[in-house]
Amino acid sequence: MLIQLESTHTDHSFMFRRPDAFAKPTRYEISRQTEQRLQEPGIDVVPAQAVVRRSIVRGGITAEFVRASRQERVTFSYRGPHHLLIVHEQGVRAAGETTLDGVSGSALRDMRQKLTFVPAGHAYREWHDPKVLSRTSYLFFDPASMPAVPAVSGGAADLAPRLFFSNATLWEAASKFVALGQADDAASRSYCEALGVVLAHEIVRLNAAPESSRALARGGLAGWQKRAVTAYVDEHLGEPIPLAKLAALARLSPHYFCRAFKQSFGVPPHRYHTGRRIERAKALLAEPAKSVTEIGLVLGFSETSSFTAAFRRITGQSPMAYRRDFT
């Protein structure tokens, strides 16, 4: 059950009350505060001094905003009775590993703009040696306040763990919640309450995605078609790829191929091709041997400006800014 402590202020969103400067708490009050803190959701950080953190409650969600303050190895972990949505706003690690019960672990280095979902009772642990100081928000949801999870195959459904995934709708709502949750005006608090409801519903909808994707797959590409097409794209990142060529690989007409491709990947073929180019560009930018102009040319961009525009559109920053994170 989510516990919200009393506050003597009109704003009841903060988890901890500022004690009166002249009043000393009794031993009973100290033990009661300790017990309450143990019941509150929160991320464990070792060493604790390596981060700056702030906790609030908005719209039924307990949120922790955690910012690394030191360039040293740090470990984050959680296992508890609340669902946890992790919003990886900023973070690039030189080395590290993330584990989550129910999914394969990951050594992903660039965690920026990724989401992780930890269902209640699942163990989550992450350590990293940072290249860029991380900025992460942890949003805790009381399972009792979540919308009903649709049953799968006639049985009760549990929310599934997800590690380092992308979801535009969920990211947009979570980013707004994080930004407004740190404001202290009535309008922002009211908006956050509405966003809290949206986030809870989006998490439940995300859980139903495997079922719906199986239904959508009837109009999508078969496994062998997806493998043939994606392999060809990866082998020809720096070249123009005619739609007719991809359609021929899948043995479909161009018109039907476009529909089936988007059904399978969520984006049209040309956007998928551009996305794969940018992913390759990220790897090349981490190596100082090639200039930004050279990388753009290698990946098929005729001008540096077009490469920069595509990179910024997908990542939110310029290639040079991205490269500075690795220096």
Secondary structure as a PSIPRED ss2 file (coil, helix, strand):
# PSIPRED VFORMAT (PSIPRED V4.0)

   1 M C   1.000  0.000  0.000
   2 L C   1.000  0.000  0.000
   3 I C   1.000  0.000  0.000
   4 Q C   1.000  0.000  0.000
   5 L C   1.000  0.000  0.000
   6 E C   1.000  0.000  0.000
   7 S C   1.000  0.000  0.000
   8 T C   1.000  0.000  0.000
   9 H C   1.000  0.000  0.000
  10 T C   1.000  0.000  0.000
  11 D C   1.000  0.000  0.000
  12 H C   1.000  0.000  0.000
  13 S C   1.000  0.000  0.000
  14 F E   0.000  0.000  1.000
  15 M C   1.000  0.000  0.000
  16 F C   1.000  0.000  0.000
  17 R C   1.000  0.000  0.000
  18 R C   1.000  0.000  0.000
  19 P C   1.000  0.000  0.000
  20 D C   1.000  0.000  0.000
  21 A C   1.000  0.000  0.000
  22 F C   1.000  0.000  0.000
  23 A C   1.000  0.000  0.000
  24 K C   1.000  0.000  0.000
  25 P C   1.000  0.000  0.000
  26 T C   1.000  0.000  0.000
  27 R H   0.000  1.000  0.000
  28 Y H   0.000  1.000  0.000
  29 E H   0.000  1.000  0.000
  30 I H   0.000  1.000  0.000
  31 S H   0.000  1.000  0.000
  32 R H   0.000  1.000  0.000
  33 Q H   0.000  1.000  0.000
  34 T H   0.000  1.000  0.000
  35 E H   0.000  1.000  0.000
  36 Q H   0.000  1.000  0.000
  37 R H   0.000  1.000  0.000
  38 L H   0.000  1.000  0.000
  39 Q H   0.000  1.000  0.000
  40 E C   1.000  0.000  0.000
  41 P C   1.000  0.000  0.000
  42 G C   1.000  0.000  0.000
  43 I C   1.000  0.000  0.000
  44 D E   0.000  0.000  1.000
  45 V E   0.000  0.000  1.000
  46 V E   0.000  0.000  1.000
  47 P C   1.000  0.000  0.000
  48 A H   0.000  1.000  0.000
  49 Q H   0.000  1.000  0.000
  50 A H   0.000  1.000  0.000
  51 V E   0.000  0.000  1.000
  52 V E   0.000  0.000  1.000
  53 R E   0.000  0.000  1.000
  54 R E   0.000  0.000  1.000
  55 S E   0.000  0.000  1.000
  56 I E   0.000  0.000  1.000
  57 V E   0.000  0.000  1.000
  58 R E   0.000  0.000  1.000
  59 G C   1.000  0.000  0.000
  60 G C   1.000  0.000  0.000
  61 I E   0.000  0.000  1.000
  62 T E   0.000  0.000  1.000
  63 A E   0.000  0.000  1.000
  64 E E   0.000  0.000  1.000
  65 F E   0.000  0.000  1.000
  66 V E   0.000  0.000  1.000
  67 R E   0.000  0.000  1.000
  68 A E   0.000  0.000  1.000
  69 S C   1.000  0.000  0.000
  70 R C   1.000  0.000  0.000
  71 Q C   1.000  0.000  0.000
  72 E C   1.000  0.000  0.000
  73 R C   1.000  0.000  0.000
  74 V E   0.000  0.000  1.000
  75 T E   0.000  0.000  1.000
  76 F E   0.000  0.000  1.000
  77 S E   0.000  0.000  1.000
  78 Y E   0.000  0.000  1.000
  79 R C   1.000  0.000  0.000
  80 G C   1.000  0.000  0.000
  81 P C   1.000  0.000  0.000
  82 H C   1.000  0.000  0.000
  83 H E   0.000  0.000  1.000
  84 L E   0.000  0.000  1.000
  85 L E   0.000  0.000  1.000
  86 I E   0.000  0.000  1.000
  87 V E   0.000  0.000  1.000
  88 H E   0.000  0.000  1.000
  89 E E   0.000  0.000  1.000
  90 Q E   0.000  0.000  1.000
  91 G E   0.000  0.000  1.000
  92 V E   0.000  0.000  1.000
  93 R E   0.000  0.000  1.000
  94 A E   0.000  0.000  1.000
  95 A E   0.000  0.000  1.000
  96 G E   0.000  0.000  1.000
  97 E E   0.000  0.000  1.000
  98 T E   0.000  0.000  1.000
  99 T E   0.000  0.000  1.000
 100 L E   0.000  0.000  1.000
 101 D C   1.000  0.000  0.000
 102 G C   1.000  0.000  0.000
 103 V C   1.000  0.000  0.000
 104 S C   1.000  0.000  0.000
 105 G C   1.000  0.000  0.000
 106 S E   0.000  0.000  1.000
 107 A C   1.000  0.000  0.000
 108 L C   1.000  0.000  0.000
 109 R C   1.000  0.000  0.000
 110 D E   0.000  0.000  1.000
 111 M C   1.000  0.000  0.000
 112 R C   1.000  0.000  0.000
 113 Q C   1.000  0.000  0.000
 114 K E   0.000  0.000  1.000
 115 L E   0.000  0.000  1.000
 116 T E   0.000  0.000  1.000
 117 F E   0.000  0.000  1.000
 118 V E   0.000  0.000  1.000
 119 P C   1.000  0.000  0.000
 120 A C   1.000  0.000  0.000
 121 G C   1.000  0.000  0.000
 122 H C   1.000  0.000  0.000
 123 A C   1.000  0.000  0.000
 124 Y E   0.000  0.000  1.000
 125 R E   0.000  0.000  1.000
 126 E E   0.000  0.000  1.000
 127 W E   0.000  0.000  1.000
 128 H E   0.000  0.000  1.000
 129 D E   0.000  0.000  1.000
 130 P E   0.000  0.000  1.000
 131 K E   0.000  0.000  1.000
 132 V E   0.000  0.000  1.000
 133 L E   0.000  0.000  1.000
 134 S E   0.000  0.000  1.000
 135 R E   0.000  0.000  1.000
 136 T E   0.000  0.000  1.000
 137 S E   0.000  0.000  1.000
 138 Y E   0.000  0.000  1.000
 139 L E   0.000  0.000  1.000
 140 F E   0.000  0.000  1.000
 141 F E   0.000  0.000  1.000
 142 D C   1.000  0.000  0.000
 143 P H   0.000  1.000  0.000
 144 A H   0.000  1.000  0.000
 145 S H   0.000  1.000  0.000
 146 M C   1.000  0.000  0.000
 147 P C   1.000  0.000  0.000
 148 A C   1.000  0.000  0.000
 149 V C   1.000  0.000  0.000
 150 P C   1.000  0.000  0.000
 151 A C   1.000  0.000  0.000
 152 V E   0.000  0.000  1.000
 153 S C   1.000  0.000  0.000
 154 G C   1.000  0.000  0.000
 155 G E   0.000  0.000  1.000
 156 A C   1.000  0.000  0.000
 157 A C   1.000  0.000  0.000
 158 D C   1.000  0.000  0.000
 159 L C   1.000  0.000  0.000
 160 A C   1.000  0.000  0.000
 161 P C   1.000  0.000  0.000
 162 R E   0.000  0.000  1.000
 163 L E   0.000  0.000  1.000
 164 F E   0.000  0.000  1.000
 165 F E   0.000  0.000  1.000
 166 S C   1.000  0.000  0.000
 167 N C   1.000  0.000  0.000
 168 A H   0.000  1.000  0.000
 169 T H   0.000  1.000  0.000
 170 L H   0.000  1.000  0.000
 171 W H   0.000  1.000  0.000
 172 E H   0.000  1.000  0.000
 173 A H   0.000  1.000  0.000
 174 A H   0.000  1.000  0.000
 175 S H   0.000  1.000  0.000
 176 K H   0.000  1.000  0.000
 177 F H   0.000  1.000  0.000
 178 V H   0.000  1.000  0.000
 179 A H   0.000  1.000  0.000
 180 L H   0.000  1.000  0.000
 181 G H   0.000  1.000  0.000
 182 Q C   1.000  0.000  0.000
 183 A C   1.000  0.000  0.000
 184 D C   1.000  0.000  0.000
 185 D C   1.000  0.000  0.000
 186 A H   0.000  1.000  0.000
 187 A H   0.000  1.000  0.000
 188 S H   0.000  1.000  0.000
 189 R H   0.000  1.000  0.000
 190 S H   0.000  1.000  0.000
 191 Y H   0.000  1.000  0.000
 192 C H   0.000  1.000  0.000
 193 E H   0.000  1.000  0.000
 194 A H   0.000  1.000  0.000
 195 L H   0.000  1.000  0.000
 196 G H   0.000  1.000  0.000
 197 V H   0.000  1.000  0.000
 198 V H   0.000  1.000  0.000
 199 L H   0.000  1.000  0.000
 200 A H   0.000  1.000  0.000
 201 H H   0.000  1.000  0.000
 202 E H   0.000  1.000  0.000
 203 I H   0.000  1.000  0.000
 204 V H   0.000  1.000  0.000
 205 R H   0.000  1.000  0.000
 206 L H   0.000  1.000  0.000
 207 N H   0.000  1.000  0.000
 208 A C   1.000  0.000  0.000
 209 A H   0.000  1.000  0.000
 210 P H   0.000  1.000  0.000
 211 E H   0.000  1.000  0.000
 212 S H   0.000  1.000  0.000
 213 S H   0.000  1.000  0.000
 214 R H   0.000  1.000  0.000
 215 A H   0.000  1.000  0.000
 216 L H   0.000  1.000  0.000
 217 A H   0.000  1.000  0.000
 218 R H   0.000  1.000  0.000
 219 G H   0.000  1.000  0.000
 220 G C   1.000  0.000  0.000
 221 L C   1.000  0.000  0.000
 222 A C   1.000  0.000  0.000
 223 G H   0.000  1.000  0.000
 224 W H   0.000  1.000  0.000
 225 Q H   0.000  1.000  0.000
 226 K H   0.000  1.000  0.000
 227 R H   0.000  1.000  0.000
 228 A H   0.000  1.000  0.000
 229 V H   0.000  1.000  0.000
 230 T H   0.000  1.000  0.000
 231 A H   0.000  1.000  0.000
 232 Y H   0.000  1.000  0.000
 233 V H   0.000  1.000  0.000
 234 D H   0.000  1.000  0.000
 235 E H   0.000  1.000  0.000
 236 H C   1.000  0.000  0.000
 237 L C   1.000  0.000  0.000
 238 G C   1.000  0.000  0.000
 239 E C   1.000  0.000  0.000
 240 P C   1.000  0.000  0.000
 241 I C   1.000  0.000  0.000
 242 P C   1.000  0.000  0.000
 243 L H   0.000  1.000  0.000
 244 A H   0.000  1.000  0.000
 245 K H   0.000  1.000  0.000
 246 L H   0.000  1.000  0.000
 247 A H   0.000  1.000  0.000
 248 A H   0.000  1.000  0.000
 249 L H   0.000  1.000  0.000
 250 A C   1.000  0.000  0.000
 251 R C   1.000  0.000  0.000
 252 L C   1.000  0.000  0.000
 253 S C   1.000  0.000  0.000
 254 P H   0.000  1.000  0.000
 255 H H   0.000  1.000  0.000
 256 Y H   0.000  1.000  0.000
 257 F H   0.000  1.000  0.000
 258 C H   0.000  1.000  0.000
 259 R H   0.000  1.000  0.000
 260 A H   0.000  1.000  0.000
 261 F H   0.000  1.000  0.000
 262 K H   0.000  1.000  0.000
 263 Q H   0.000  1.000  0.000
 264 S H   0.000  1.000  0.000
 265 F H   0.000  1.000  0.000
 266 G C   1.000  0.000  0.000
 267 V C   1.000  0.000  0.000
 268 P C   1.000  0.000  0.000
 269 P H   0.000  1.000  0.000
 270 H H   0.000  1.000  0.000
 271 R H   0.000  1.000  0.000
 272 Y H   0.000  1.000  0.000
 273 H H   0.000  1.000  0.000
 274 T H   0.000  1.000  0.000
 275 G H   0.000  1.000  0.000
 276 R H   0.000  1.000  0.000
 277 R H   0.000  1.000  0.000
 278 I H   0.000  1.000  0.000
 279 E H   0.000  1.000  0.000
 280 R H   0.000  1.000  0.000
 281 A H   0.000  1.000  0.000
 282 K H   0.000  1.000  0.000
 283 A H   0.000  1.000  0.000
 284 L H   0.000  1.000  0.000
 285 L H   0.000  1.000  0.000
 286 A C   1.000  0.000  0.000
 287 E C   1.000  0.000  0.000
 288 P C   1.000  0.000  0.000
 289 A C   1.000  0.000  0.000
 290 K C   1.000  0.000  0.000
 291 S C   1.000  0.000  0.000
 292 V H   0.000  1.000  0.000
 293 T H   0.000  1.000  0.000
 294 E H   0.000  1.000  0.000
 295 I H   0.000  1.000  0.000
 296 G H   0.000  1.000  0.000
 297 L H   0.000  1.000  0.000
 298 V H   0.000  1.000  0.000
 299 L C   1.000  0.000  0.000
 300 G C   1.000  0.000  0.000
 301 F C   1.000  0.000  0.000
 302 S C   1.000  0.000  0.000
 303 E C   1.000  0.000  0.000
 304 T H   0.000  1.000  0.000
 305 S H   0.000  1.000  0.000
 306 S H   0.000  1.000  0.000
 307 F H   0.000  1.000  0.000
 308 T H   0.000  1.000  0.000
 309 A H   0.000  1.000  0.000
 310 A H   0.000  1.000  0.000
 311 F H   0.000  1.000  0.000
 312 R H   0.000  1.000  0.000
 313 R H   0.000  1.000  0.000
 314 I H   0.000  1.000  0.000
 315 T H   0.000  1.000  0.000
 316 G C   1.000  0.000  0.000
 317 Q C   1.000  0.000  0.000
 318 S C   1.000  0.000  0.000
 319 P H   0.000  1.000  0.000
 320 M H   0.000  1.000  0.000
 321 A H   0.000  1.000  0.000
 322 Y H   0.000  1.000  0.000
 323 R H   0.000  1.000  0.000
 324 R H   0.000  1.000  0.000
 325 D C   1.000  0.000  0.000
 326 F C   1.000  0.000  0.000
 327 T C   1.000  0.000  0.000
